[in-house]
Amino acid sequence: MKLRLINDEHEKRMASVEAQKDDIAIARSVLEESLTYQFQKLVLGLCSYEALHGKSISNFCLNPLKSYFSWEDEPFSIEAMRQRIALGTISKDWEIITISQLGNVEIRLFHKYVNLWNDIEINEQLALLGSSLRFYFAGSDFLSIIHIKSLVGYPNNSPSLDGRFILGEIGTVSATYFGPLFYFTKELAISPYFSEAEPGFTMGDTTVIRNVLLKEGSKDHVLAHELAHALAYGFKDGLPFGVTNWQGWIERDICRFLIDTHTFHELQEAIGTYQKIADRAVDFTLQHIKDERNIFNNYEFLSFQEIFEDLIKKEKILRKENDKYYSPIYRGGSKWAIY
């Protein structure tokens, strides 16, 4: 049985924006608000189930839910949040959801519903609209495989699902040569299955960093450490993500950053900080491998300067006075096309 979380108010707003398509900034805002609502409602359902079974819910999971409730009548506190969830669970203000039901959850995007495990399509719509919101789900591959098996009548004898997921705002860069990078600067919905002592980790070629858990001065170290794992995973296969996807993702990141006007130096600092750390991981790795395994010997990635100049030629970046630049692609008033 499919489980849909959107309410009538958000459904009406999305349907209205779908019919217009005349302002990408409005579409971006409506999709962000709708996804935040849906994922926070999902977290509430999971938290209710965990609480009913005597499990402790971390403050990091509860804090982002502040925006789901109105706090006009009382000051916000974690204890007040726990009481709200307890009362909401008893009065059935939302559906109680178990981890085994995550495969049944469907998320409302523009013009369609997608399974929760279809994080690629969720993030693609966000990226196409110039959003900094991203969704990471550790169990997406597992659930997609289970779905494929079910289509051919294959029994599910797999181990339990990894229920960790985050919806949040990411930094200026969404990828390195090695794979996707989810550097969450603000968490809007986080499942109750995360460890509080997990500031960063990798799964395959994907790197996840949680800024809320980073200790002062540890950002570069944690990022470099996790990127080295992602590099090791992808390097043996010739960095397929870097060869096929990296440049397109970085171009989107640049245009996303240039929704607001910036100098080239500001842009270079925002994007280049991540790239310098990634390059450190590359340099370290190259010291410990044989030349014939070195993808950098036979494939040349474009430099940041070359990508920037190419975007100017394609008029995806426009120059203003005083050596300042902006991208018109994701700015308010621009049309959008998702069907």
N, C-alpha and C positions, 0 to 999 in steps of 0.2 A: 504493500500500500504506500503510495507516494505521500510524502510529507512536505507541504509547502508552508512557508513562514511569513510571506508578505501580507500586510493588512490592506483594507480597502483604500485608505488614504494614499499610501505609497503606490498602489496599483493604478489609481486614477491619475496621479501625477506622471507616472511612467507612460501610460497610454496617451496622455495629452502631449508629452514631449515627442513621443514616437510619431505623432501625426504632423508635427511641424518641421523638425530638422533644420531650423534656421539659426540656431545659436548653440555652438558646441560647448560653451561655458555653462549654459543652463543644463544641457544634457549631462555634462560631467557632474555637476552638483547633484542632480536628481538621482543619478545612478549611485554615486557615493553614499548619499543619505539612505537610499533604499537598501543597499548591501549592508550598511552598518546596522540598520534596523533588523534585517533578516538574520545576520550572524550573531547579533547580541541576543536575539530571541532564541537562537539555537543554543548559545552558551547558557542562558537561563534555564532552558529545558534540561540540559546536561547537568548543570549545578543542582537543580532540584532533585534529580535522580540520585546524584552522589550524596547529597545532604540527607535524603531519606534513608540511605543505607549507612549513615554514620561516618561518611568520608569528610575529611577536612578540605575546604576550598581556600586556595591561597589568595592573599590580598591582591597579587598581580592579576589574577583572574577577575576579581570583583571590581577593582578600581575603574576599568574602562566602562563598566555597566552604568556608571553614574548618569550618563546622558540618556539612558533608556527611561529613567524615572524623572518625575518632577520633584524638585526639592524646595519648593516655595514655602512649604509649611514647617520644615524642620531643617537644621543644618546637616550637611552631608557628613557621614562618618562610615567607616567600614562596618561597625556594629549595626548602624541603622540600615545599611545595605543588606546585611545578613538577615535582619528582621523582615525587611521588605520581601526578600526571596522566600523566607519561611511562610509569610502570610500569602504571597502569591501562589506558592505551591499548594497550600491548603485550600485556597479558594479557586484553584484551577484557572488562574489568569493567563496561563500559557500551558502548552502541552509538555508533560514530562517526557524526556527523550533519553533513551539508553544508547550506549556506544554502538550497539549492534544495529541500531536504526539509522546510522549515518548513511548507509548505502541507499536508503529510501528518500533522503532529503533532496529536494529540488530547489534550485535558486533562480529567482526571477531576474533575467537580464532584459535588455531591450529586444523585443520581438520573439523571445523564447524563454523557456525554462531549461536549465541544464542540471545534470546530477552534481551533487556536492564534489564528487571526485574529479569533475571536469574543470580543474583549476586553470588549465591552459586557456580555455575559452573565457572564463571569468576575467582573467588577467588581460587577455587580448582586448576585450571591450574597454576595460579601464585604460589600457595603453593607447588605444585608438582615439580616446577622448582627451588624452593629455593628463590623465589623473596620476597622482602620486600614491594612490591607494593600491595595495596588492594583497592577494590572498595566498597563503602558503598552507598546504595540507600534507602532512607526512604520510597519510594513508591513501593518497590518491591512486598511486600505482596498484596497491593491493586491491582496492575496491573496483578499479577498472578491470583487473584480471578476473576477479570474482564475477563481474558482470558478463564478461566474454564467456567464461566457463558456463554460466547459467544459460546462455543462449544456445549452447550445444548440449545441454543436459548433463554437464560434468559436475559431479558432487564437489562441494566445498569442504576440503579437509585441511585447509590452510590454518596457520597459527592465528592468534587473535590480532585484531586491527590496531594499528598505531593511530590513536585518536587525536594527536596533537595538531592543532591548526591555529593560525593567526590571521586576522584581518587588520591591517594597519598601514600607516604612511611610511614610505621608504625614503631613503636619501636620494641624492641626485643621480646615482648610478644604479642601474638594475641588472648589470651583467659585467663579467670580466671575460677574458679569453677562454676561461675554463668552464664557465657555465653561469646560470642565473644567480643573482645576488639579491637576497632579501635582507637589506639592512634596515630593520624597523626602527624608526626614530620615534614613532608614536603608535601604541597598540590600542585598537578600538574594540576588538573582540578576540579573546584568547580562550581556548578550551581549557577545562580544568585538569587536563592530563599532562601538563608541562611541569617539569621540575623547576623549583625556584632557583636552583644553582646551575642554570644552563644558559649562559650568556651568548653562546655560539655553538654551532654544530654544522656538519655537512651530511648530506645524503646523496650519494652518487656525485654528480657534478654540481649540485646545488648547495649554496652556502647561505646559512641563516644566522643573522646577528640580531640580538635583542638589546638595544641601547639602554633600556630601563634597568638591565642587570649588570651593565658594565661598570667596573670600578674606575675611579678617577685615574686617568693616565694609561688605562689598559686598552683603549680602543684599537690602536694600530697593532698591538701585539696579538690580540684576539683575532682580529681580521686577518692578519698575515698567517697566523697559525691555521685557521680554518680554510683559507684560500689554498694553502699548501696541500691540504687533503683533497680539495676539489681538483687541483692541478694533477696530483698523482693519479686520481681516478681517470681523468680524461686524457692524460698524456699518452698512455699506452695505446690508445686508439687514434692518436693523431689530432687530439683536441677537436672533435667534430663540431661541437657547439661554436667554438671560436671561428672555425672556417666557414660555417654556414649561416650563423645567426648573429654573432657579436656585433658586427658593424651596424646592422639594422637596428639593434636594440640601443646602441650608443647614440645613433642619430636621433632616435625618439627621445632619449634622455636629454640631449642637447636642446632640442626644440621644446621639451617640457620645461627645462630650466629657463629658457628664453621666452616663456609666456610674459614674464616681466623683463624689462630692458636692463641689460648689463654690459659692462665692458668685456673685451676679450680676456683681459687678465682675470676678472671675476669668474668668468666661465671656466677658464683653464684651471683656476684654483679649485673650483667646485667639482669638476670632473677629474682633474689630474691627481688629486689627493688619493683617490681610490686606485687609480692606475699605477701610481708609484709603488703602492703597497703590493699590488699584483705583480709588478715587474720584479720586486724583491723576491717574491716566491718563485718566479721564473728563474732568476739568476741563481738562487740556491739550488733549484732542481737540476739545472744544467751542469752544475759542478759534479753531479753524481750519476750521470747517464752517459751512454755511448753516443757518439755522433750520429750513427745511423738511426737512432730513435728520436732525434731532435727535430720536431716539426718546424722549428724556427729556421732550420737550415734550408728548407725547400718551400716554405710558404711565408710570404711577407705581409704582415698585418699593416694596414694603413695607419699612419701616425694621427694623433689628435688634430694637428694642424691641417693635414690633408683632408680629413673628414670635414672639418669646419669649412675649408675653402670650397669643397664640393657642394656642401649645403648652400653656400652663398650663390654658386653658379646655378643651382636648381631653384633659387629664389625661395628656399625654405627658411632661410635666414636673411633678414634685411638690415641694412646699416642705417643708423641715425647719426645725428651730429655728435661731435666729441667722442668719436670712436666707440659708440655704443651700438648694441645690436639687439634685435628681437626677432622672434619667429611668429608669423601670423597664423600658423596652422591651428593652434589650440586656443587662440585668443577669442574673447567674446565677440559675437557677431558673425563668426565664421560658420559656414554650413558643415554638417556632418553626415556621414553615410554608413549606418549600420542597419542591416536588414535581416 
